[in-house]
């Protein structure tokens, strides 16, 4: 997403940064269309809340991870973190994804392929816009899932869930204060009333005062909801052959970065924090399908900037790895992005989730775990939350 790209220009209009007459007129036109979309979403939510539209029950406890805005909150690292938490409790997760731009990665979507590489056979990863059908596919596996993780599903109310986790990007929290198409909110802020918890992500990209302003605003819309704070951090650098390098290598060698993510500004800020070794950044549209021409251009830009390495994300790497690398290219590495909660927020969040899903697991025997595993998982939750399991 270059400075002159349609995506960048659209964001400048929506944010109000573009003060031209044309942009003002366009904002006015979009503002007129906003009530139509917002009203349709409100009516749809009311139909589900009243029970006129029915949510389908999946064959196991279900946790949803989603946004109020159109992307950019860092869902995939959070989904990975949750999956690994369940795995550590001897519970097999099935991650149900929509499968964005699946044609660019051979039919499964970039986030799905990335999660498969990271989690291996410890979890099922199903990319299907129909989450109910995806759950049926997961249940046909010899290793049946114990818990379902819905990726990007806060507005996907066709599926019932025991826990709704909403992510808010600290750097770009409220979609410019407007619902689509005038802003980037998928629904009004009133939707937070449905959430069971909020994680404010990318907290390390804003100041302490800005973070406090975000949490205060969230409290206005839901005063009692638990709010957890997390940073998205670069944990390591991964070479093409899989070798790991310490992330501090970015402070020693001049590097050029590129990515096609929903929130390139937050990512660029993270790279800029490495100081004078940061040589430049090229942003592509979210879920961009890379070509050999793109790679040739990137190598040219990196070389012109004097870069000794090119850096991208794991999500982008799954679409770049099969392309021929130009012979004059510096090493291309990818960052290992992880979610790190502040204080004891990760433990507190997981204990709250286990409290919600364990009653269901006790009433419905787990599909693949033993009763001992179920008891151990419940004991873990009780220990973390200080609640006795004795009756």
C-alpha positions, -999 to 999 in steps of 0.1 A, spaced: 0 0 0 20 29 -13 13 65 -4 -7 69 -37 -25 35 -35 -63 35 -35 -63 19 -1 -41 46 14 -62 73 -3 -94 58 11 -80 57 46 -70 94 44 -105 103 34 -122 82 61 -99 94 88 -104 131 79 -67 135 71 -75 145 35 -91 180 39 -97 186 2 -132 196 -11 -135 163 -30 -127 143 2 -152 164 22 -179 157 -3 -171 120 -4 -173 118 34 -207 135 33 -220 110 7 -206 81 28 -222 95 59 -256 94 42 -251 57 34 -239 49 69 -273 47 86 -285 21 60 -256 -3 68 -257 4 106 -295 -1 106 -292 -34 88 -266 -47 112 -287 -35 142 -318 -52 128 -299 -84 122 -284 -84 157 -319 -78 171 -333 -108 152 -306 -131 167 -309 -116 202 -347 -121 201 -344 -157 189 -362 -151 156 -329 -160 138 -314 -191 154 -277 -197 161 -265 -232 154 -248 -252 181 -215 -268 173 -207 -303 187 -184 -289 214 -177 -258 234 -169 -228 212 -148 -196 216 -150 -168 192 -123 -142 185 -133 -111 165 -133 -74 161 -157 -44 159 -136 -30 131 -124 -43 97 -92 -61 106 -59 -49 119 -62 -61 155 -38 -90 152 -63 -119 155 -41 -147 142 -14 -144 170 -42 -144 195 -59 -174 180 -25 -192 180 -20 -183 216 -55 -196 226 -49 -228 206 -16 -234 224 -33 -227 258 -59 -254 251 -33 -278 239 -14 -273 271 -45 -284 289 -48 -316 268 -76 -302 248 -75 -305 210 -87 -273 193 -103 -270 159 -98 -235 144 -126 -225 120 -116 -198 96 -133 -180 67 -103 -186 44 -95 -151 30 -80 -151 -5 -76 -189 -5 -66 -189 -42 -34 -171 -34 -21 -199 -12 -34 -230 -30 -69 -231 -15 -66 -226 22 -59 -189 29 -28 -172 42 -37 -172 79 -48 -208 77 -16 -220 61 4 -200 87 -14 -217 116 -9 -251 101 28 -244 99 29 -232 135 6 -257 152 12 -288 130 -11 -318 138 -17 -306 174 -48 -287 161 -72 -289 132 -73 -258 110 -104 -256 87 -109 -228 62 -146 -227 52 -169 -196 51 -196 -220 64 -184 -226 100 -210 -252 107 -198 -272 77 -162 -266 88 -171 -281 122 -186 -312 106 -153 -316 86 -133 -314 118 -155 -340 135 -148 -364 107 -111 -365 116 -99 -395 136 -86 -369 162 -119 -352 171 -117 -317 186 -125 -309 222 -131 -272 216 -138 -250 186 -121 -216 180 -139 -193 156 -116 -169 139 -130 -134 130 -166 -144 141 -180 -116 164 -205 -107 137 -209 -143 125 -239 -150 148 -251 -180 128 -229 -201 152 -235 -201 190 -206 -196 212 -198 -199 249 -173 -171 249 -170 -140 227 -136 -124 228 -133 -90 211 -99 -75 201 -93 -38 198 -61 -23 182 -47 2 206 -33 23 177 -64 23 156 -92 14 180 -126 27 168 -127 27 131 -126 66 129 -158 67 149 -182 56 121 -198 24 108 -191 13 73 -190 28 47 -182 61 64 -158 45 89 -143 11 96 -167 -2 123 -185 -33 112 -213 -24 137 -219 2 163 -200 2 196 -232 -10 213 -221 -44 200 -197 -46 229 -226 -56 251 -224 -91 236 -187 -96 244 -174 -116 274 -140 -99 274 -118 -75 255 -81 -77 246 -65 -44 237 -38 -55 213 -6 -38 200 -4 -18 233 33 -14 227 27 8 197 10 36 217 19 58 247 6 50 282 -18 80 280 -32 68 247 -37 33 261 -56 48 290 -78 68 267 -87 36 248 -97 16 279 -117 46 293 -136 48 260 -143 10 261 -156 14 297 -181 39 284 -197 13 262 -194 -16 286 -185 -6 321 -182 -41 336 -165 -61 309 -130 -75 317 -103 -57 297 -69 -73 291 -38 -56 277 -14 -73 253 16 -65 231 24 -79 197 61 -85 198 88 -99 174 101 -129 192 126 -141 167 137 -140 130 132 -171 109 155 -178 79 143 -195 48 158 -228 59 140 -225 93 170 -214 113 162 -189 141 180 -156 147 176 -133 177 153 -104 168 181 -80 179 198 -88 146 176 -61 132 196 -36 152 229 -48 137 220 -50 100 203 -26 78 169 -40 67 140 -33 44 105 -45 54 73 -53 35 39 -67 43 3 -70 32 -16 -67 65 -47 -48 75 -28 -24 99 5 -16 81 9 16 102 12 -4 135 37 -28 119 58 0 105 60 16 139 74 -17 153 101 -18 126 110 19 131 116 12 168 148 -7 158 164 26 150 188 36 121 190 1 107 154 5 94 159 13 57 123 15 45 89 -2 43 66 -12 15 30 -19 23 7 -40 1 -30 -45 4 -42 -69 30 -40 -106 18 -21 -95 -12 -12 -123 -37 25 -117 -44 40 -122 -78 76 -125 -91 73 -89 -103 65 -78 -68 95 -96 -55 118 -81 -82 106 -46 -73 111 -53 -35 147 -65 -41 153 -33 -62 140 -10 -35 159 -28 -7 191 -27 -27 187 10 -34 182 16 3 214 -3 11 195 -30 30 214 -62 41 183 -82 46 146 -81 37 120 -87 65 84 -97 62 57 -114 84 49 -151 86 15 -144 71 32 -129 40 59 -156 39 34 -183 31 26 -166 -2 62 -156 -10 81 -188 -2 72 -206 -35 83 -177 -57 117 -177 -73 141 -155 -53 162 -131 -75 199 -140 -74 208 -105 -63 184 -105 -34 197 -101 2 185 -128 27 147 -127 32 137 -134 68 103 -134 85 94 -123 120 80 -147 145 51 -126 159 38 -135 194 12 -121 217 24 -112 252 0 -102 279 9 -76 305 7 -84 342 -12 -117 347 -38 -109 321 -32 -140 300 -37 -163 330 -68 -144 340 -83 -145 305 -77 -182 302 -92 -189 336 -124 -170 326 -127 -189 293 -123 -222 311 -150 -213 336 -174 -207 307 -166 -238 287 -160 -264 314 -196 -268 326 -205 -278 290 -176 -302 288 -187 -319 320 -223 -322 309 -213 -334 274 -184 -360 276 -154 -348 255 -151 -363 221 -115 -374 222 -101 -366 256 -104 -390 285 -125 -381 317 -92 -377 334 -81 -350 309 -114 -332 314 -110 -333 352 -74 -320 348 -86 -291 326 -112 -281 351 -88 -283 379 -64 -260 360 -92 -235 356 -102 -237 392 -66 -233 404 -61 -202 382 -93 -186 393 -93 -196 430 -126 -214 427 -132 -247 445 -144 -276 424 -159 -294 455 -197 -294 458 
